[in-house]
Amino acid sequence: MDYTTISPRELRALIRAGEITGQTSGMCAGYAQANLVILPKDLAFDFLLYTMRNPRPCPVLEVTDPGQRLFRTMADGADVATDLPRYRVYENGVLVDEPTDVSHLWRDDLVSFLIGCSFSFEAELMEAGVPVRNIEEHRNVPMYDTNIPCAPAGVFSGNMVVSMRPIPYDLVVRAVNVTAAMPRVHGAPIHIGDPAQIGIRDISKPDYGEAVTINPGEVPVFWPCGVTPQNAVMRVKPPFVITHAPGHMFVTDVKNVELKY
């Protein structure tokens, strides 16, 4: 089956049935994908404030009421507990499970945050003639910890995580322009060029995702990444939190073009 052309609703049905458990890069081309963080209500305000103060790496698309499993705006009726291909469950900051369904863990005090994902602008890049190497090589996008500080809020703080795509030198300006028009899914790059300038020691060894080929005549381009708020949560080590597994995103019913200016 060609997962690039099916509808998000069809894709989520396959995910719910357990038929898709892998990463979602390139699936449902043209539709926005989102990061997920699920926190207890007593941490939700601080976390929302953190996202508001750091909109580049943490662009919030939707927040649920406490205990609510169904989304209303980004995918009406989609179930946060079943409709992502893989989750991560943490207890006191320690990863304890990576299930494909978290229904059995659901609680009435849980608040879900959908946060914009750079996967959403990859289709726009390709349509503009800009290659997206992680899709070409069928890999999860490489992501790196950086030395770029985020603004703290309440108990949350930390540095920005970035995703990287190698771009031919003559297409860098085009890539910047395409993504700058989509601020709700991270917008323009945060850095272009030397990875050491933002604290990345070895670009061949991403902290998350998978390494991709950087060809001669290409420059690494770095975008703010939705793993940033997950890292901020992990610094707090809350008793209980659920996130998406890296690269295993929530696919919405909203088209990328609707997230432009």
C-alpha positions in Angstrom: 0.0 0.0 0.0 1.2 3.5 -0.8 1.0 5.3 2.6 1.9 8.6 1.0 -1.5 8.9 -0.7 -4.0 7.4 1.7 -6.0 9.7 3.9 -5.1 10.5 7.5 -8.3 8.8 8.7 -7.4 5.6 6.8 -3.9 5.7 8.2 -5.0 6.2 11.8 -7.4 3.2 11.3 -4.5 1.0 10.2 -2.4 2.3 13.2 -5.3 1.6 15.6 -5.6 -2.0 14.2 -1.9 -2.5 14.8 -1.0 -2.8 11.1 1.4 0.2 11.2 3.9 0.6 14.0 6.8 2.3 12.3 7.8 6.0 11.8 5.5 8.2 9.8 7.8 10.4 7.8 6.4 10.8 4.3 3.0 9.3 5.1 -0.2 11.1 4.1 1.7 13.7 2.0 0.4 17.2 2.4 -1.1 16.6 5.9 0.3 18.0 9.1 2.0 15.7 11.6 2.4 16.4 15.3 4.4 15.6 18.3 2.6 14.4 21.4 3.1 15.0 25.1 0.6 13.8 27.7 1.1 15.1 31.3 -0.9 15.1 34.5 -3.0 18.2 35.1 -0.8 19.5 37.9 2.0 20.0 35.4 -0.1 21.1 32.4 -0.1 24.9 33.1 3.7 25.1 33.5 4.1 23.1 30.3 1.7 25.2 28.4 3.6 28.3 29.5 6.9 26.7 28.5 5.5 26.1 25.0 4.2 29.7 24.8 7.6 31.1 25.7 9.4 28.8 23.1 7.1 28.8 20.1 9.8 27.9 17.6 10.6 24.4 19.0 7.2 24.0 20.7 4.4 25.3 18.4 1.2 24.1 20.1 -1.5 22.9 17.7 -4.1 21.6 20.2 -4.6 21.0 23.9 -7.2 18.6 25.3 -9.3 19.0 28.4 -8.2 16.8 31.4 -9.1 13.2 30.8 -10.3 13.8 27.2 -9.0 11.2 24.7 -10.6 12.6 21.6 -9.2 15.5 19.6 -11.5 18.1 18.2 -9.6 20.5 16.0 -6.6 18.8 14.3 -8.4 15.5 13.8 -12.0 15.3 15.0 -12.7 12.1 16.9 -9.2 10.8 16.7 -8.2 8.9 19.9 -4.9 10.1 21.5 -4.5 6.7 23.2 -4.7 4.5 20.1 -3.9 6.5 17.0 -0.1 6.9 17.1 2.0 4.0 15.9 4.2 3.9 19.0 4.3 5.7 22.3 6.9 6.1 25.1 5.9 5.8 28.7 8.1 7.3 31.4 8.0 7.0 35.2 10.1 9.4 37.2 12.1 10.2 34.1 12.8 6.5 33.2 11.5 4.9 30.0 9.5 1.9 31.1 7.6 0.9 28.0 7.1 1.6 24.3 3.6 0.4 23.6 1.5 0.8 20.5 -1.6 1.5 22.6 -1.9 3.4 25.9 -5.6 2.9 26.6 -4.9 0.7 29.6 -2.8 3.5 31.1 -5.4 6.3 30.7 -6.3 8.5 33.6 -8.9 11.3 34.2 -6.2 13.8 35.0 -4.2 13.5 31.8 -3.8 16.5 29.4 -2.6 15.9 25.9 -0.6 18.4 23.9 -0.2 18.2 20.1 2.9 20.1 19.0 3.9 21.0 15.4 6.4 18.7 13.7 8.9 19.4 11.0 7.6 16.3 9.1 4.8 18.6 8.0 7.0 20.9 5.9 8.9 18.0 4.2 6.2 17.6 1.5 6.4 21.3 0.9 10.1 21.1 0.5 9.9 18.3 -2.0 7.1 20.0 -4.0 9.5 23.0 -4.2 12.2 20.8 -5.6 14.3 20.6 -2.4 15.4 17.0 -1.7 14.6 15.5 1.8 17.3 12.9 2.4 15.6 11.1 5.3 12.6 10.3 3.1 14.9 9.3 0.2 16.8 6.9 2.4 13.7 5.7 4.3 15.2 6.8 7.6 14.0 8.7 10.6 15.2 12.3 10.5 18.4 12.9 12.4 17.9 15.0 15.6 20.5 16.6 17.9 20.8 18.2 21.3 22.2 21.7 21.1 23.6 24.5 23.3 20.8 26.8 22.4 18.9 27.7 25.6 15.1 27.8 25.8 13.2 30.2 28.0 12.3 28.5 31.3 8.7 28.4 32.6 7.7 27.0 36.0 9.5 23.7 36.5 10.4 23.3 32.8 13.7 24.4 31.2 16.5 23.0 28.9 18.2 23.5 25.5 16.7 23.2 22.1 16.7 20.0 20.0 17.1 20.4 16.3 16.4 18.2 13.2 18.8 18.3 10.3 18.4 17.9 6.6 21.3 18.3 4.1 20.4 20.8 1.5 22.3 21.6 -1.8 24.0 25.0 -1.5 22.0 26.5 -4.3 18.7 25.4 -2.7 19.3 26.7 0.8 17.5 30.0 0.3 14.5 28.1 -1.2 14.4 25.8 1.7 14.5 28.7 4.2 11.7 30.5 2.3 9.4 27.4 2.1 9.7 26.6 5.8 9.6 30.2 7.0 6.0 30.3 5.7 5.0 27.6 8.1 5.7 28.9 11.6 3.1 26.5 13.2 5.4 23.6 12.3 8.7 25.2 13.4 9.2 27.7 10.6 12.6 28.7 9.2 15.9 27.0 10.2 17.5 28.0 13.5 21.1 27.4 12.1 22.8 26.7 8.8 26.3 25.3 8.4 28.9 24.4 11.1 27.2 22.1 13.6 29.9 22.8 16.2 28.5 26.3 16.5 25.4 25.0 18.2 27.1 22.4 20.3 26.9 19.3 18.0 30.2 17.4 18.2 29.6 14.7 15.6 26.9 15.2 12.9 27.3 11.5 11.9 26.0 10.5 15.4 22.5 12.0 16.0 21.1 11.9 19.5 17.7 10.8 18.1 16.6 9.4 14.8 19.1 8.1 12.2 22.1 9.5 10.4 21.6 10.4 6.7 24.1 10.9 3.9 25.5 14.4 3.4 26.8 14.6 -0.2 29.5 16.9 -1.6 28.0 20.3 -2.3 25.4 20.1 0.5 25.2 22.0 3.7 23.5 20.8 6.9 20.5 22.9 7.8 19.0 22.7 11.3 15.4 23.3 12.3 13.8 23.6 15.8 12.5 20.2 16.8 9.5 19.0 18.8 11.7 16.7 20.8 12.6 19.9 22.7 9.6 19.9 25.0 10.0 16.2 25.6 13.5 16.8 26.8 12.2 19.6 29.1 9.8 17.1 30.6 12.5 14.5 31.1 14.5 17.0 33.1 11.7 17.3 35.5 11.3 13.5 35.9 7.6 13.6 36.6 6.0 10.4 38.1 4.2 9.7 34.9 4.3 11.0 31.3 3.5 9.6 27.8 5.0 10.9 24.6 5.2 9.7 21.0 8.3 7.5 20.1 10.7 9.6 18.0 9.5 9.7 14.4 6.2 8.0 15.2 3.9 11.0 14.9 0.2 11.8 15.1 -1.1 12.4 11.6 -3.8 15.1 11.6 -6.6 15.9 9.2 -5.3 19.4 8.6 -3.3 20.1 5.5 0.1 21.7 5.7 -1.1 24.7 3.6 -3.6 25.5 6.3 -0.7 26.0 8.7 1.0 28.7 6.6 0.8 32.4 7.4 
